[in-house]
Amino acid sequence: MNIFISLVEIYRKYFSQFFLFRLLREIVVLGYRFLYRSLIILKNKRKIKKLLLKSIDDIIKILQIHFTNINDGELISISSPKCFKDGQLSFNSTAKLDIEISPIKILELYGAVAISGTDFTIYDNFAVHHNLFTLDNGSCKAELIGLCKINRQKKLIYFYLNNKILNIDEGIVFFGQNTKNYAHWLVETLPKLAILNKCNKYRKLPIIVEDDLHKNMYESIEVLNHTGHEIIKIKRWTQVNLKKAVLLSNSGFEPYMPQDLFNRINYQYQNQFSYYAFNTLRQALWALVPKVAVLKPNIYLARDRKSINLRNIINFMDVESFFHSCDFYQVSPGDLNFLDQVILSKNAKFIAGPIGAGLVNMIFAKPGCKILAMSPDNEVANYNFYNNLASVLGHELYFVLGRTFNKKIHPVHRNYKILIDDLKTVLGLLNFDNFSN
């Protein structure tokens, strides 16, 4: 595994900037998909079944399935991102976006097949997905590796499933294509458990999750598992036959958008987040946190130096020194367990850091928290994820944008430089007054 991670890091950092290597990667992936699907067809000796792609709301209407609305629909008002670069603030104070959020739903499917590592559950002649997944908002990881093929025009999906099959009587499905990512886990999956804690009907049903998640994700389940759900860990890409499958709506979603052959610009996805779900989560966690004095109100979330992701601040030592001089407590979230991250964030009045999974800990902060997010300034920049999340949570957020380097690398992986004067100005806009002399 360490060798694979090293190869991925080397490819992203050095080879991905060259078209030839991106082409070779594409050829390898296409060849793998072709061989895998051919072997599955030969092994199964039958035609691959095609299914209609339908959302939870669609399947409820089509099959008249009983469901439970956990809350009313929401109308969230989002302000445009506040971006600061080279001494200039870019912000349209009149531009507000109202986003309608559907109610959180729970439904039961009898005789369903959940596919671990995906957002799909097979039921009847349908592949059921959560309401925020649409065919035009990014790629599907299972499709990239050949496990399925999607016809987006006809809204059909073809599954090329192996013989990894597990039979379970009943369970609550926590599978997802992005569950291994901490940010996705916090906004898409973990709120479901906090919501389930309010539903007596499902208090004793087992929860099924993938078996390759980070230890902090399993800890987050343990922390919130008040009613003693059995946790069943399933290998990724396994078919789980369930006599009774319980599905919940997603509380948020961020599409998977891998680097493609031509480094094309990704479209601007407008993230939808449920205030009800996030507030339920943080209220449940705050109740578990010891009542301690606010010893560290100013937090700087540093990126893990061992991360295989690029997009680093090239003058990070100057940036960290500046925040240290302003009495910010520096920590790398990856060095903390889950509950310690909750405690740290709950007590924070100011949070600063580069965009990344660690910054999503703002979910645990009290409304009114001031957030400074550092981000590269490039042609594919999409500030909606953090901006919309902060708006829903009741925080005030400013982006400080840095000039990027090495234009040959995919824009989302470019390193960038942050101007210290921009940090000072934005902290002032956030009413921070603890500057060093």
C-alpha positions in Angstrom: 0.0 0.0 0.0 2.8 2.4 0.9 4.4 1.7 -2.5 1.1 2.5 -4.3 0.7 5.7 -2.4 4.2 6.8 -3.3 3.6 6.1 -7.0 0.4 8.1 -6.9 2.2 11.0 -5.2 5.1 10.8 -7.8 2.6 10.8 -10.7 0.6 13.7 -9.4 3.7 15.8 -8.5 5.8 15.2 -11.6 4.3 13.1 -14.4 0.7 14.4 -14.5 1.9 17.7 -16.0 2.8 16.0 -19.2 0.1 15.0 -21.7 2.0 11.8 -22.7 1.9 10.4 -19.2 -1.8 11.4 -18.8 -2.4 9.6 -22.1 -0.5 6.5 -20.8 -2.6 6.5 -17.6 -5.8 6.8 -19.6 -4.8 3.8 -21.8 -3.9 1.7 -18.7 -7.3 2.5 -17.1 -9.2 1.8 -20.3 -7.4 -1.5 -20.8 -8.0 -2.5 -17.2 -11.7 -1.7 -17.5 -12.0 -3.7 -20.8 -10.3 -6.8 -19.3 -12.2 -6.7 -16.1 -15.6 -6.4 -17.8 -14.7 -9.1 -20.3 -13.7 -11.5 -17.6 -16.9 -10.8 -15.6 -19.0 -11.5 -18.7 -17.2 -14.7 -19.5 -17.3 -15.8 -15.8 -21.0 -15.1 -15.4 -21.9 -16.5 -18.8 -24.9 -14.3 -19.0 -26.0 -10.9 -20.2 -25.1 -8.0 -17.9 -28.3 -6.7 -16.4 -29.3 -3.1 -17.1 -31.1 -1.0 -14.4 -32.8 2.3 -14.4 -31.1 5.0 -12.3 -33.5 6.5 -9.9 -33.2 8.8 -6.8 -34.8 8.0 -3.4 -37.6 10.5 -4.2 -38.2 8.9 -7.6 -38.4 5.4 -6.3 -40.9 6.4 -3.6 -43.2 7.9 -6.2 -42.8 5.1 -8.7 -43.3 2.1 -6.4 -45.4 3.9 -3.7 -42.9 2.9 -1.0 -43.6 3.9 2.5 -41.1 6.4 3.9 -40.6 8.7 6.9 -39.9 12.4 6.7 -37.6 13.3 9.5 -37.9 17.1 9.1 -39.6 19.7 6.9 -37.9 21.0 3.8 -35.5 23.8 4.2 -34.8 27.1 2.4 -31.1 28.0 2.8 -29.9 31.5 1.8 -26.3 31.6 0.6 -24.2 34.7 0.2 -21.6 34.9 -2.5 -18.0 33.9 -1.5 -15.8 36.6 0.0 -12.4 36.3 -1.8 -9.4 38.5 -1.0 -6.3 38.6 -3.2 -3.5 41.1 -3.7 -5.1 43.6 -1.4 -8.5 43.5 -3.1 -11.8 42.1 -1.9 -14.1 40.4 -4.4 -17.6 40.1 -3.0 -21.0 40.8 -4.4 -23.1 41.8 -1.4 -26.4 41.8 -3.4 -25.9 38.3 -4.8 -27.7 35.8 -2.7 -28.7 32.3 -3.7 -31.8 30.6 -2.1 -31.4 26.8 -2.2 -34.3 24.4 -1.4 -33.3 21.4 0.6 -35.5 18.4 0.5 -36.6 16.8 3.8 -34.4 14.0 5.2 -36.1 10.7 4.4 -35.8 7.2 5.7 -37.2 4.3 3.7 -37.1 0.5 3.9 -36.4 -1.7 0.9 -37.1 -5.4 1.2 -35.0 -7.7 -0.9 -32.4 -5.1 -1.9 -28.7 -5.4 -2.9 -26.4 -2.7 -1.6 -23.0 -2.3 -3.4 -20.3 -1.2 -1.0 -18.1 1.6 -2.2 -20.9 3.1 -4.2 -24.0 5.3 -3.8 -26.2 2.6 -5.4 -28.6 0.1 -3.9 -30.2 -2.3 -6.4 -33.9 -2.8 -5.9 -36.3 -4.5 -8.4 -35.2 -3.1 -11.8 -33.7 0.1 -10.4 -30.4 1.3 -9.1 -31.4 3.7 -6.2 -29.2 6.6 -5.3 -29.5 9.5 -2.9 -31.3 12.7 -4.1 -28.2 14.8 -4.5 -26.5 12.5 -7.0 -27.2 13.4 -10.6 -25.7 12.2 -13.8 -24.1 15.5 -14.7 -22.4 16.3 -11.4 -19.2 14.4 -11.7 -17.8 10.9 -12.2 -18.6 7.6 -10.4 -15.6 5.8 -8.9 -17.2 2.4 -9.6 -17.5 3.4 -13.2 -13.9 4.4 -13.5 -12.6 1.0 -12.3 -15.1 -0.9 -14.5 -17.6 -2.1 -11.9 -20.4 -0.4 -13.7 -21.1 1.5 -16.9 -23.5 4.4 -17.1 -25.5 5.5 -20.1 -26.2 9.1 -19.1 -28.6 9.9 -22.0 -30.9 6.9 -21.3 -30.3 7.0 -17.5 -29.3 3.4 -17.4 -26.6 1.6 -15.4 -24.9 -1.7 -16.2 -23.2 -3.5 -13.3 -20.3 -5.9 -13.8 -20.3 -7.4 -10.4 -17.8 -10.0 -9.2 -18.6 -12.9 -6.9 -18.0 -11.1 -3.6 -21.5 -11.6 -2.1 -22.6 -11.4 1.5 -26.1 -12.1 2.9 -27.4 -10.1 5.8 -31.0 -10.2 7.2 -31.3 -6.4 7.8 -29.1 -3.4 8.1 -28.8 0.4 7.8 -26.7 1.2 4.7 -23.9 3.7 5.2 -22.0 2.9 2.0 -20.8 5.7 -0.3 -18.3 6.3 -3.1 -16.4 8.9 -1.0 -16.6 7.5 2.5 -12.8 7.1 2.8 -12.4 10.9 2.6 -12.8 12.6 6.0 -14.6 15.7 4.6 -17.1 13.6 2.7 -17.6 11.4 5.8 -18.5 14.4 7.9 -20.9 16.0 5.5 -22.5 13.0 3.8 -22.5 10.1 6.2 -21.9 10.8 9.9 -25.0 13.0 10.3 -27.2 10.0 9.5 -26.2 8.3 12.7 -27.1 11.4 14.8 -30.5 11.4 13.0 -31.0 7.7 13.6 -30.5 8.2 17.3 -33.8 10.0 17.3 -35.7 7.1 15.7 -36.6 4.4 18.2 -37.6 2.1 15.4 -34.1 1.6 14.2 -32.2 1.6 17.5 -31.1 -2.0 17.3 -30.5 -2.5 13.6 -26.9 -3.1 12.5 -25.0 -0.5 10.5 -23.1 -1.6 7.5 -20.0 0.3 6.4 -16.9 -0.3 4.3 -13.9 -2.0 6.1 -11.2 0.4 4.8 -12.1 3.6 6.6 -9.8 5.7 8.7 -9.7 4.9 12.5 -11.2 8.4 13.3 -14.3 7.5 11.2 -14.9 4.3 13.2 -14.3 6.3 16.4 -16.9 8.8 15.3 -19.4 5.9 15.0 -18.5 4.6 18.4 -18.9 8.1 19.9 -22.4 8.5 18.5 -23.5 4.8 18.8 -25.7 5.5 21.9 -28.0 2.5 21.3 -25.5 -0.2 20.6 -25.9 -0.7 16.8 -23.8 -3.7 15.7 -21.2 -2.4 13.2 -20.7 -4.7 10.2 -17.6 -3.9 8.1 -17.8 -4.9 4.5 -15.0 -5.1 1.9 -15.3 -2.5 -0.8 -17.1 -3.5 -4.0 -19.1 -6.3 -2.3 -22.7 -7.1 -3.1 -24.7 -7.2 0.2 -28.0 -9.0 -0.2 -30.4 -7.6 2.4 -33.8 -8.9 3.3 -34.4 -5.4 4.8 -32.3 -2.4 3.8 -32.7 1.0 5.5 -31.6 4.0 3.5 -31.3 7.6 4.6 -31.1 10.8 2.5 -27.7 12.4 2.3 -27.2 15.6 4.3 -24.8 16.9 1.7 -22.7 15.9 -1.3 -19.5 16.8 -3.1 -19.1 15.2 -6.5 -16.0 13.1 -7.4 -14.2 14.9 -10.2 -10.9 13.2 -11.1 -8.2 14.7 -13.3 -8.9 13.9 -16.9 -6.8 13.6 -20.1 -7.0 17.3 -21.1 -7.0 18.9 -17.6 -10.4 20.4 -18.5 -12.1 22.8 -16.2 -14.7 21.4 -13.9 -18.1 23.1 -13.8 -19.2 25.0 -10.7 -21.2 22.7 -8.6 -23.5 24.4 -6.1 -23.4 22.3 -2.9 -26.5 21.7 -1.0 -26.3 21.1 2.8 -29.0 20.4 5.4 -28.9 22.7 8.4 -31.2 20.2 10.2 -28.7 17.3 9.7 -25.6 19.3 10.7 -27.2 20.9 13.7 -28.5 17.5 14.9 -24.9 16.2 14.6 -23.2 19.0 16.4 -25.8 19.2 19.2 -25.3 15.4 19.8 -21.5 15.8 19.9 -21.5 19.0 22.0 -23.5 17.1 24.6 -20.6 14.6 24.9 -17.8 17.2 25.1 -16.6 18.0 28.7 -17.4 21.6 29.8 -13.9 23.1 29.8 -12.8 26.6 29.7 -12.1 28.1 26.3 -8.3 27.8 26.5 -7.6 27.9 22.7 -10.0 30.2 21.0 -7.8 30.8 18.0 -7.0 27.7 15.9 -4.7 27.2 12.9 -5.3 23.9 11.1 -2.1 23.0 9.4 -2.0 20.4 6.6 -0.4 17.1 7.2 3.1 17.1 5.7 2.6 13.4 4.8 -0.5 14.0 2.8 -0.3 12.6 -0.8 -2.4 15.5 -1.9 -0.6 18.4 -3.5 -1.9 22.0 -3.4 0.6 23.2 -0.8 1.4 26.7 0.4 5.0 27.2 -0.7 5.7 29.9 2.0 4.0 27.8 4.7 6.7 28.6 7.3 6.0 32.4 6.9 2.3 31.7 7.2 2.6 29.6 10.3 5.0 32.0 11.9 2.4 34.8 11.3 -0.4 32.9 12.9 1.8 31.9 15.8 2.6 35.6 16.4 -1.2 36.2 16.5 -1.5 33.6 19.3 -3.1 30.9 17.1 -2.8 27.4 18.4 -1.4 25.3 15.5 -2.5 21.7 15.1 -2.6 19.1 12.3 -6.1 17.6 12.5 -4.7 14.2 11.4 -2.7 14.0 14.6 -5.9 14.2 16.7 -8.5 11.6 17.4 -12.1 12.3 16.4 -13.4 13.6 19.8 -10.4 15.8 20.3 -11.1 17.5 17.0 -14.7 18.1 18.1 -13.5 19.6 21.4 -11.0 21.9 19.7 -13.5 23.1 17.1 -16.3 23.6 19.6 -14.3 26.0 21.7 -12.9 28.0 18.7 -13.8 31.5 18.0 -11.4 31.9 15.0 -10.3 29.1 12.7 -7.7 29.5 10.0 -6.2 27.1 7.6 -5.7 25.9 4.0 -8.7 24.4 2.3 -8.9 20.6 2.8 -10.6 18.0 4.9 -9.4 19.5 8.2 -11.3 22.7 7.6 -14.6 20.8 7.5 -14.2 20.6 11.3 -16.0 23.9 11.2 -19.1 21.7 11.5 -18.4 21.3 15.2 -17.8 25.0 15.9 -20.5 27.2 17.5 -22.5 29.5 15.1 -20.7 32.8 14.7 -17.2 31.3 14.4 -14.9 33.4 12.2 -13.1 31.4 9.5 -10.1 32.3 7.2 -9.6 29.8 4.4 -6.5 29.9 2.3 -6.9 28.6 -1.3 -5.1 28.7 -4.6 -6.5 31.2 -7.2 -7.0 29.4 -10.5 -9.4 29.0 -13.4 -11.2 26.0 -11.9 -11.6 27.4 -8.4 -14.9 26.4 -6.9 -15.5 28.1 -3.5 -19.0 26.9 -3.1 -18.3 23.9 -0.9 -16.7 25.8 2.0 -18.7 28.9 1.4 -22.1 27.1 1.4 -21.1 24.9 4.4 -20.1 28.0 6.5 -23.3 29.8 5.5 -25.5 26.9 6.6 -23.6 26.5 9.9 -23.9 30.2 10.7 -20.2 31.1 10.4 -18.5 34.0 8.7 -15.9 32.9 6.2 -13.3 34.8 4.0 -11.0 33.2 1.4 -7.5 34.4 1.0 -6.4 33.5 -2.4 -2.8 32.8 -3.4 -1.1 33.0 -6.8 -0.5 29.5 -8.2 2.7 28.0 -9.9 3.5 25.5 -12.5 0.6 25.9 -15.0 1.2 22.5 -16.5 -0.1 20.7 -13.4 -3.8 20.2 -13.0 -5.2 23.4 -11.4 -6.5 21.7 -8.3 -3.0 20.3 -7.5 -0.9 23.5 -8.0 1.1 25.0 -5.1 0.4 28.6 -4.2 1.8 31.5 -2.2 -0.1 33.5 0.4 0.7 37.2 1.0 1.0 37.9 4.8 -0.4 41.4 4.3 -3.6 39.8 2.9 -3.9 37.6 6.0 -3.6 40.7 8.2 -6.3 42.5 6.3 -8.7 39.6 6.3 -8.2 39.0 10.1 -9.1 42.7 10.5 -12.2 42.2 8.5 -13.1 39.4 10.8 -12.7 41.7 13.8 -9.6 39.9 15.1 -7.6 42.3 17.3 -4.9 40.2 18.8 -2.1 41.2 16.4 1.5 41.2 17.6 3.3 44.5 17.7 
